[in-house]
Amino acid sequence: MSDSKVKLERKAKKMIKSEYVVWLTTVDANHVPQPRPVWFIWDEDAFLIFSQAKAHKVQHIRENGSVSLHFNTDETGDQNVVVYIGMATLDAKTPPAHKVSAYLRKYRKGIKELGMTLEQFSKEYSTAIRVKPTSLRGW
């Protein structure tokens, strides 16, 4: 493996641990990319995202699971560029958000700031999305 690939993978792992949001881009029925910021955790070998069941991204994933994920860059836009391409699936077997300890560690405060209890959040954001990366690029 090249040195640059090792550095990129190291940078990506660091960003997964440190970033609060990732931009999920799905493709709508007209093949138009639809990016939006989402909360996420890394769970085993995939990004885990919770969504409202009727959100457009859920319908997009039902129709086409090809997605991308990217993090915000620094203010110059030329460092910390990390882009994952992957396949998204809706995962009915995932426990609700309030039963996923890593998710709560990261977003408990954010859920409270939304004015929701943990259980209310889980009810509202009841659809688990898993994105398994297939490739990584960046600089």
C-alpha positions as CSV (number, residue, x, y, z in Angstrom):
1,M,0.0,0.0,0.0
2,S,1.3,3.4,-0.9
3,D,2.4,5.9,1.7
4,S,-0.3,8.4,0.5
5,K,-3.0,5.8,0.8
6,V,-1.9,4.9,4.3
7,K,-2.0,8.7,5.2
8,L,-5.4,9.1,3.7
9,E,-6.8,6.1,5.6
10,R,-5.3,7.4,8.9
11,K,-6.8,10.9,8.2
12,A,-10.2,9.3,7.4
13,K,-10.2,7.3,10.7
14,K,-9.3,10.4,12.6
15,M,-12.2,12.3,11.0
16,I,-14.7,9.5,11.7
17,K,-13.7,9.8,15.4
18,S,-13.7,13.6,15.6
19,E,-16.4,14.9,13.3
20,Y,-19.9,15.6,14.4
21,V,-21.6,15.5,11.0
22,V,-20.9,13.9,7.7
23,W,-22.5,14.9,4.4
24,L,-24.6,12.1,2.9
25,T,-25.3,12.4,-0.8
26,T,-28.1,10.3,-2.2
27,V,-29.5,10.4,-5.8
28,D,-33.1,11.2,-6.4
29,A,-35.5,9.8,-9.0
30,N,-34.2,12.3,-11.6
31,H,-30.6,11.2,-10.9
32,V,-29.8,14.6,-9.2
33,P,-27.4,14.4,-6.2
34,Q,-29.0,15.4,-2.9
35,P,-26.4,16.2,-0.2
36,R,-27.4,16.7,3.4
37,P,-25.6,16.8,6.8
38,V,-26.4,13.8,9.1
39,W,-25.3,12.6,12.5
40,F,-23.4,9.3,12.3
41,I,-21.3,6.8,14.1
42,W,-18.9,4.2,12.8
43,D,-20.4,0.8,13.7
44,E,-18.2,-2.3,12.9
45,D,-17.6,-1.8,9.2
46,A,-20.2,0.8,8.3
47,F,-21.5,4.3,9.0
48,L,-24.7,4.2,11.0
49,I,-27.2,7.0,10.5
50,F,-30.7,7.4,11.9
51,S,-33.3,9.1,9.8
52,Q,-37.0,10.0,9.9
53,A,-38.8,7.3,8.1
54,K,-40.4,9.6,5.5
55,A,-37.3,11.6,4.7
56,H,-36.4,11.9,1.1
57,K,-33.0,10.2,1.7
58,V,-34.8,7.0,2.8
59,Q,-36.8,6.9,-0.4
60,H,-33.7,7.6,-2.5
61,I,-31.9,4.7,-0.8
62,R,-34.8,2.4,-1.4
63,E,-34.5,3.2,-5.1
64,N,-30.7,3.5,-5.4
65,G,-28.3,2.5,-2.6
66,S,-25.3,4.2,-4.2
67,V,-24.2,7.1,-2.0
68,S,-21.3,9.2,-1.0
69,L,-20.2,10.6,2.3
70,H,-17.8,13.5,2.9
71,F,-16.6,15.6,5.8
72,N,-16.3,19.4,5.9
73,T,-12.9,20.7,4.9
74,D,-10.8,23.4,6.6
75,E,-11.5,27.0,5.7
76,T,-9.2,26.9,2.7
77,G,-10.9,23.8,1.3
78,D,-7.6,22.2,0.3
79,Q,-6.9,19.9,3.3
80,N,-8.7,17.1,5.0
81,V,-10.7,16.2,2.0
82,V,-12.1,12.7,2.6
83,V,-14.8,11.2,0.4
84,Y,-16.3,7.7,0.8
85,I,-18.3,6.0,-1.9
86,G,-20.5,3.2,-0.7
87,M,-23.7,1.3,-0.6
88,A,-26.5,2.3,1.7
89,T,-29.1,-0.1,3.1
90,L,-32.0,0.3,5.4
91,D,-31.4,-1.9,8.5
92,A,-34.5,-2.9,10.4
93,K,-32.4,-5.1,12.7
94,T,-30.5,-2.2,14.3
95,P,-31.8,-1.3,17.8
96,P,-33.4,2.2,18.2
97,A,-31.0,5.1,18.6
98,H,-31.5,5.4,22.3
99,K,-30.3,1.8,22.7
100,V,-27.0,2.4,20.7
101,S,-24.6,3.5,23.4
102,A,-21.9,4.9,21.0
103,Y,-24.6,7.0,19.3
104,L,-25.8,8.3,22.7
105,R,-22.3,9.2,23.8
106,K,-21.9,11.3,20.7
107,Y,-25.3,12.9,20.4
108,R,-27.1,12.9,23.8
109,K,-26.5,16.7,24.1
110,G,-27.6,17.3,20.6
111,I,-30.8,15.3,21.1
112,K,-31.5,17.4,24.3
113,E,-30.9,20.6,22.3
114,L,-33.6,19.4,19.9
115,G,-36.0,19.5,22.9
116,M,-36.5,15.7,22.7
117,T,-36.1,12.9,25.1
118,L,-34.0,10.0,23.9
119,E,-37.1,7.9,23.4
120,Q,-38.8,10.7,21.4
121,F,-35.7,11.0,19.2
122,S,-35.7,7.2,18.6
123,K,-39.4,7.3,17.6
124,E,-38.9,10.3,15.3
125,Y,-35.6,9.0,13.8
126,S,-36.7,5.4,13.6
127,T,-35.0,4.3,10.3
128,A,-31.5,3.0,10.6
129,I,-29.3,3.5,7.5
130,R,-26.0,1.7,7.1
131,V,-23.4,2.8,4.6
132,K,-20.7,0.3,3.9
133,P,-17.8,2.1,2.1
134,T,-16.6,0.6,-1.1
135,S,-13.9,3.2,-1.8
136,L,-12.1,6.2,-0.3
137,R,-10.5,9.2,-2.0
138,G,-9.2,12.5,-0.8
139,W,-6.1,14.5,-0.2
